[in-house]
Amino acid sequence: MAVSSVLYGPCLYNLGNDQVLIWWETNTSEGAHAVDWWVSAMIPVLAPAQSLRLPDLDSGLERYVHSVKLSGLQPNVQHYFRIYGLNFLSSPYLFRTLRNDGQSVRLGVWGSNESYPAVTVPGLGATLSFLDAQGVVGYLGTGSYVGDGRVHGDWVSHWLGSVGSRLLTKGFSGCRGDTDGYSGMSRGMLPFHSPSAATFAVSIGSARIVALTSVNGARNGLRTNGSQRQWFLNEVSGDIWKAAAYRIILVHHPVRTVYWTGLCDYGTGGTDTDLLSNLLPLLKVSGADLVLHGHSRSYQRGAYPTTVPGGSHVVHHIVSAGGGAPAHTSRCWDWSPPQEPGILYDFAGYSAMVLDISSARLQVEAFDLRTQAVVDRVSLAPHTL
């Protein structure tokens, strides 16, 4: 019987005011894998893990990802936990749920690292170091993190080396991009191995954040009577979404983009007509304040009116994807108002973004990572639906 050995992790995913998902990777599925967790002097609570088998195409060996979701936690409280498997029990780790008292919570936003090693200049490592220096307590992702995901080495060299160590203390919540689902390995590692992981909702500070998936194979779910569409409409009609001071949606593909590769072949003339028909109406009726996209690798900010009954605010549309992939700098199209999403500002270069969420305002700052200068800033006022 093999002895369970932890290869990577534990890491924190969807760390919010009242929840977290803890995951780790081992070399065997034998025996029980679980988390036991506690707060201060309370008796530890045992939570069994869900396990996913991931063939390692590098070596022919098998690896397993285990995950435990904890919910119903109290905000801004330090929690302790240990992971264990067959003949293995870790030392205690700790995390703190995010505060929900109206004070500032800062999040870094990045995406599109796919297939580019951490040495790409400025590179994912440099991006995350810059975001950390801005005082972020967690990260939001706009998709395409892992690369083609066909071999375990891709995960290790392109993602884990830059991100993994940070995720022991800071949570990561990201929507799924095209390159994140090519194999069981990449789906599991993020983790994206189930519909409930690819679409999710989490409360962070004064904001409610919802992730959708727009990748091929999942788009039917956005159409009339689609399962993803129904899940989303249920979420945005709920009390938690409506009562939040700010509502944020993560979805990888933008409906339209200004910048692309030199081929200028995004969708049909710069428009993803499928998403124009099936996603944009959902975003408009949701009551969202901010929609974050990736895929196109230069910063773009636009706006379009909400269609939520009784609503008068605009939905702010932002493309931000400062991972390890080179920026898209070919200006192929112009989408000025009234064409939706009506791009009001764009920046052709390598960038990253910081959200500062408080009860007073949601501030968005975009940075040129070459110069570290602020290239765009916008503040949104709080409101409920």
C-alpha positions, 0 to 999 in steps of 0.5 A, a space after each residue: 500500500 502506497 504512502 500518501 505524499 503531498 506534491 503541491 498545495 494546499 492552496 486556497 480557491 474562492 476565499 471569501 467572507 464566509 467560504 473557501 475551497 482548499 485543494 492539494 495534490 498527492 501521488 495516491 488516492 488510497 486511504 481517506 483524504 480530508 481536512 480538519 479545521 478549527 477556530 481558536 479553541 474549538 474542537 476540530 471539524 472533519 471534512 472529507 475531500 473529493 478526489 480527482 485522478 489526473 494522469 501525468 503525461 510527463 512520467 506516466 505516473 498518476 496524480 490526484 487532486 483533492 478538494 474540500 469546500 468550507 462554507 458558513 464561515 464567519 468573516 475576518 476570522 483566522 481559521 486553522 486547518 490540516 490536510 491528511 491522507 494515507 499515513 500522512 497528517 500535515 502541520 497546521 496551516 491558517 487562513 483568514 476569511 475576508 472582512 465584510 465591515 465596509 473597510 477596504 479589500 484590495 484584489 489584483 486582477 490578471 489572466 492570459 498566462 497560457 503557454 508562456 513561462 514565468 520568464 516572459 517579460 514582464 511575466 506572471 511572476 513580475 505581475 503578481 509581485 507588482 500586485 502584491 506590492 499594491 496590498 492585494 489580499 487575493 486575486 481575481 482571474 479572467 481566464 487562460 492561466 495554465 496553458 495547453 495543460 497536456 502535461 504536468 510540467 506545463 502546469 508547474 512551469 507556467 503557473 504553479 511556480 509563480 502562483 502556487 506559493 501565494 495561494 497558501 495565504 491569498 485566495 484566487 477566484 477565476 473564470 475559465 478560459 479556453 486553455 484551462 480545460 484541455 485535460 483533466 489536469 488543468 481542469 482539476 488544478 484550478 480546480 475546474 473539474 465540475 460545473 459547480 467549479 467553472 461557475 460560482 458565486 462568492 462574497 468578497 468584502 462589499 461585493 458579490 462576484 459571479 463567474 460564468 464560462 464562455 468557452 466552447 462546449 459550455 456556450 449552449 448553457 448560455 442559450 434559452 433554457 440552458 443550465 448555466 443561464 438558469 443558474 445565473 438568473 437564479 443567482 442574480 435574482 437572489 437576495 445576496 446579489 441584490 443586497 451587495 454594494 457592488 456586483 461583479 461578473 467574471 467571464 473570459 471572452 468579451 463580446 467585442 474587442 478593440 485590440 487583437 493579433 495582427 490577423 484581426 480575426 476575432 469573431 466576425 469583424 471584432 464581434 463574437 456574435 454568439 455572445 452578442 446574442 446570448 451573453 450580453 442580454 444576460 449581463 445587461 439584465 443582471 444588475 451588474 456594476 462591473 464585468 471583467 473579461 480576458 482573452 484580448 490582452 490589452 486593457 479596454 474599458 467601456 459601458 452599456 446601460 443596464 436593463 434591470 427593471 427599475 435600474 438606471 446605472 450603467 454596466 462597466 465593461 473592462 478587458 484586463 489580462 495581464 498574465 504572462 502572454 504578450 499583449 495584443 497591440 493591433 488596433 483592429 476595430 473601433 467600438 465607440 458609443 453607442 455601439 455596445 459595449 462602447 469602449 471609452 478608453 483603451 491602452 495597448 500594452 502590458 497591464 494589470 489591474 487592482 480593485 479597491 472595494 469598500 462601502 464608500 466606493 469601488 475603485 478600479 485602477 489599471 497600471 502599465 506594468 512597464 512603467 508602473 504608472 496608472 493608465 486608467 482609474 474609475 470609481 463606482 458608487 455603492 447601491 443595492 437593487 
